Amino acid sequence: MTHIPIISFEEDKDAYYKSAHDIKGVANRILSLVQIFMEEREGLNSQQNMYLDFLYKESSLAAKLTTDYMTIRKVRYLFKEVSKISWKDAIQPCVNKLKQLSQERRVELHWYNLETTAQLNSKLMEQLAFALVHNAILYSDVQKPQRWVNITFNSNPVTIRVEDNGIGIPQGKILLAFSPFTRIHNDLGTDQSTGTGLALVREIVYFYKGNIQVESVVQKGTTIEIQLHPDNQV
């Protein structure tokens, strides 16, 4: 079991540098392509169409990086706006997205104790659940005939536990997985992740004075358990 150090995004100096570096790199690549089009505007051949596809991909990535960065930044403002919520209501806005992705990846989702209630920010709980489950689905093990993710909610203390039988996280990379803009499975070739999901989870847990425990075995699966303490907010 690995205990994740809970620090705020703004306390992670390396994250600022890496995010700025990533966005700057994307912007420079887009600028280079734009300059090519400025010089060759007479019509598009196959190579130019390839450039256009690349431009679209890179600009989309830039948009995702910027959006995800702002999502993390907004946590410090949202966590103070609390109300009594049930997990069923909190996750409702993201259920369809998760269901669609799980069907595409042939992953079974099992939700438990959805009627559990707590005094929390509904939007942040939606983001927390979505990030954890989305990550579990995204890194499911395509070699396994049966793929599943179990999501369990409890109260007193407020707990969310996500278990999967996915590809797992190497022991030496578990802490790195929670760093902003970090993807530890780049070899999978997925464009659906900017490496901010678990960093967002860590940021939310920070403001609720919570903790994160991770147990993972490569090729067997991962369990992430989070405890939140709404009465002891930052």
BELQUIGI-V209058 format. One record per pair of residues at least 24 apart in sequence whose ideal C-beta (glycine too) atoms are under 10 Angstrom apart, sorted by the first residue. I is the first residue (numbers start at 1). GAP is how many residues later the second one is. If there is no record, write none. Layout:
{{I/GAP} {I/GAP}}
This chain:
{{1/173} {1/212} {1/213} {1/214} {1/215} {1/222} {1/224} {2/167} {2/169} {2/172} {2/173} {2/175} {2/176} {2/210} {2/211} {2/212} {2/213} {2/214} {2/222} {3/171} {3/172} {3/208} {3/209} {3/210} {3/211} {4/170} {4/171} {4/173} {4/174} {4/194} {4/197} {4/198} {4/201} {4/207} {4/208} {4/209} {4/210} {4/220} {4/222} {5/170} {5/173} {5/197} {5/201} {5/206} {5/207} {6/172} {6/196} {6/197} {6/199} {6/200} {6/201} {6/202} {6/203} {6/204} {6/205} {6/206} {7/171} {7/195} {7/196} {7/199} {8/64} {8/67} {8/68} {8/194} {8/195} {8/198} {8/199} {8/226} {9/60} {9/63} {9/64} {9/66} {9/67} {9/170} {9/171} {9/187} {9/190} {9/191} {9/193} {9/194} {9/197} {10/62} {10/63} {10/66} {10/193} {10/196} {11/195} {12/166} {12/167} {12/168} {12/187} {12/190} {12/191} {14/165} {14/166} {14/167} {14/168} {15/54} {15/57} {15/164} {15/165} {15/166} {15/167} {15/181} {15/184} {16/53} {16/164} {18/161} {18/162} {18/163} {18/164} {18/177} {19/46} {19/47} {19/49} {19/50} {19/53} {19/161} {19/162} {19/175} {19/176} {19/177} {19/180} {20/49} {20/161} {21/160} {22/39} {22/40} {22/43} {22/47} {22/158} {22/159} {22/172} {22/173} {23/38} {23/39} {23/42} {23/43} {23/46} {23/158} {25/33} {25/36} {25/37} {26/31} {26/32} {26/33} {26/34} {26/35} {26/36} {26/37} {26/38} {26/39} {26/40} {27/31} {27/32} {27/35} {28/30} {29/25} {29/26} {29/28} {29/29} {29/30} {29/32} {29/33} {30/24} {30/25} {30/28} {30/29} {30/31} {30/32} {32/26} {33/25} {33/26} {57/134} {60/131} {61/130} {61/133} {63/131} {64/127} {64/128} {64/129} {64/130} {64/132} {65/116} {65/129} {65/130} {65/131} {66/128} {67/127} {67/129} {68/112} {68/113} {68/125} {68/126} {68/127} {68/128} {68/129} {68/131} {68/132} {69/111} {69/112} {69/125} {69/127} {69/130} {71/56} {71/60} {71/125} {71/128} {71/129} {71/132} {72/55} {72/108} {72/109} {72/124} {72/127} {72/128} {72/130} {72/131} {72/132} {73/130} {74/49} {74/50} {74/53} {74/126} {74/129} {75/46} {75/48} {75/49} {75/52} {75/53} {75/125} {75/127} {75/128} {75/129} {75/130} {75/131} {75/132} {75/133} {76/127} {76/130} {76/131} {76/158} {77/44} {77/130} {78/43} {78/44} {78/45} {78/46} {78/49} {78/126} {78/129} {79/41} {79/42} {79/44} {79/45} {79/124} {79/125} {79/127} {79/128} {79/129} {79/149} {79/151} {79/154} {79/155} {80/41} {80/127} {80/153} {80/154} {81/39} {81/40} {81/41} {81/42} {81/43} {82/36} {82/37} {82/38} {82/39} {82/40} {82/42} {82/126} {82/148} {82/151} {83/35} {83/36} {83/37} {83/38} {83/39} {84/33} {84/34} {84/35} {84/36} {84/38} {85/31} {85/32} {85/33} {85/34} {85/35} {85/36} {85/37} {85/38} {85/40} {85/41} {86/27} {86/28} {86/29} {86/30} {86/31} {86/32} {86/36} {86/39} {86/67} {87/24} {87/25} {87/26} {87/27} {87/28} {87/29} {87/30} {87/31} {87/33} {87/35} {87/38} {87/39} {87/42} {87/64} {87/65} {87/66} {87/67} {87/68} {87/71} {87/73} {88/25} {88/26} {88/27} {88/28} {88/29} {88/65} {89/25} {89/26} {89/28} {89/33} {89/36} {89/37} {90/24} {90/26} {90/27} {90/28} {90/30} {90/31} {90/32} {90/33} {90/34} {90/35} {90/36} {90/37} {90/38} {90/39} {90/63} {91/31} {91/34} {91/35} {91/36} {91/37} {91/38} {91/39} {91/42} {91/60} {91/62} {92/30} {92/34} {93/29} {93/30} {93/33} {93/34} {93/37} {94/32} {94/33} {94/35} {94/36} {94/37} {94/39} {94/40} {95/31} {95/34} {95/35} {95/38} {97/33} {97/36} {97/37} {98/31} {98/32} {98/35} {98/36} {98/38} {98/39} {98/51} {98/53} {99/38} {101/32} {101/33} {101/36} {101/37} {101/39} {101/91} {102/31} {102/32} {102/34} {102/35} {102/38} {102/45} {102/46} {102/47} {103/34} {104/33} {105/31} {105/32} {105/33} {105/34} {105/35} {105/37} {105/42} {105/44} {105/61} {106/31} {106/34} {106/36} {106/38} {106/39} {106/40} {106/41} {107/26} {107/29} {107/30} {107/31} {107/33} {107/34} {107/35} {107/37} {107/39} {107/40} {107/41} {107/42} {107/57} {107/58} {107/59} {108/32} {108/38} {108/39} {108/40} {108/41} {108/42} {109/24} {109/27} {109/28} {109/39} {109/40} {109/41} {109/42} {109/55} {110/38} {110/39} {110/40} {110/41} {110/42} {110/53} {111/38} {111/39} {111/40} {111/41} {111/42} {112/38} {112/39} {112/40} {112/41} {112/42} {112/49} {113/38} {113/39} {113/40} {113/41} {113/42} {113/46} {113/47} {113/48} {114/37} {114/38} {114/39} {115/38} {116/36} {116/37} {116/38} {116/39} {116/40} {116/42} {116/43} {116/44} {117/36} {117/38} {117/41} {118/35} {118/36} {118/37} {118/38} {118/39} {118/40} {118/41} {118/110} {118/112} {119/39} {119/111} {119/112} {120/38} {120/84} {120/88} {120/108} {120/110} {120/113} {121/83} {121/86} {121/87} {121/109} {124/76} {124/79} {124/80} {124/83} {124/84} {124/104} {125/28} {125/33} {125/35} {125/79} {125/83} {125/103} {127/70} {127/73} {127/74} {127/76} {127/77} {128/32} {128/69} {128/72} {128/73} {128/75} {128/76} {128/77} {128/80} {128/98} {128/100} {129/24} {129/31} {129/33} {129/72} {129/97} {130/67} {130/70} {130/71} {131/31} {131/65} {131/66} {131/67} {131/68} {131/69} {131/70} {131/71} {131/73} {132/28} {132/29} {132/30} {132/32} {132/65} {132/66} {132/68} {132/69} {132/92} {132/94} {133/27} {133/29} {133/31} {133/64} {134/58} {134/59} {134/63} {135/27} {135/29} {135/31} {135/42} {135/58} {135/62} {135/63} {135/66} {135/87} {135/89} {136/26} {136/27} {136/28} {136/29} {136/30} {136/61} {136/85} {136/86} {136/87} {136/88} {137/27} {137/29} {137/55} {138/28} {138/29} {138/47} {138/50} {138/52} {138/54} {138/55} {138/59} {139/25} {139/27} {139/28} {139/29} {139/30} {139/38} {139/45} {139/46} {139/49} {139/51} {139/54} {139/82} {139/83} {140/24} {140/25} {140/26} {140/27} {140/81} {141/24} {141/25} {141/26} {141/27} {141/78} {141/79} {141/80} {142/24} {142/25} {142/46} {143/24} {143/76} {144/75} {144/77} {147/74} {148/73} {149/72} {149/73} {150/73} {152/73} {154/71} {154/73} {157/53} {157/54} {157/69} {157/70} {157/71} {157/72} {157/73} {157/74} {158/50} {158/52} {158/68} {158/69} {158/70} {158/71} {158/72} {158/73} {159/51} {159/66} {159/67} {159/68} {159/69} {160/41} {160/50} {160/64} {160/65} {160/66} {160/67} {160/68} {161/52} {161/62} {161/63} {161/64} {161/65} {161/66} {162/39} {162/60} {162/61} {162/62} {162/63} {162/64} {163/52} {163/58} {163/59} {163/60} {163/61} {163/62} {164/52} {164/56} {164/57} {164/58} {164/59} {164/60} {165/54} {165/55} {165/56} {165/57} {166/50} {166/52} {166/53} {166/54} {166/55} {166/56} {167/49} {167/51} {167/52} {167/53} {167/54} {167/55} {168/47} {168/48} {168/49} {168/50} {168/51} {168/52} {168/53} {168/54} {169/29} {169/45} {169/46} {169/47} {169/48} {169/49} {169/52} {169/53} {169/55} {170/46} {170/47} {170/48} {171/43} {171/45} {171/46} {171/47} {173/43} {173/45} {174/24} {174/40} {174/41} {174/42} {174/48} {174/50} {175/39} {177/25} {177/37} {177/39} {177/45} {177/47} {178/24} {178/25} {178/27} {178/34} {178/36} {178/46} {198/26} {201/25} {202/24} {204/24} {205/24} {206/28} {207/26} {207/27} {208/24} {208/25} {208/26} {209/24} {209/25}}
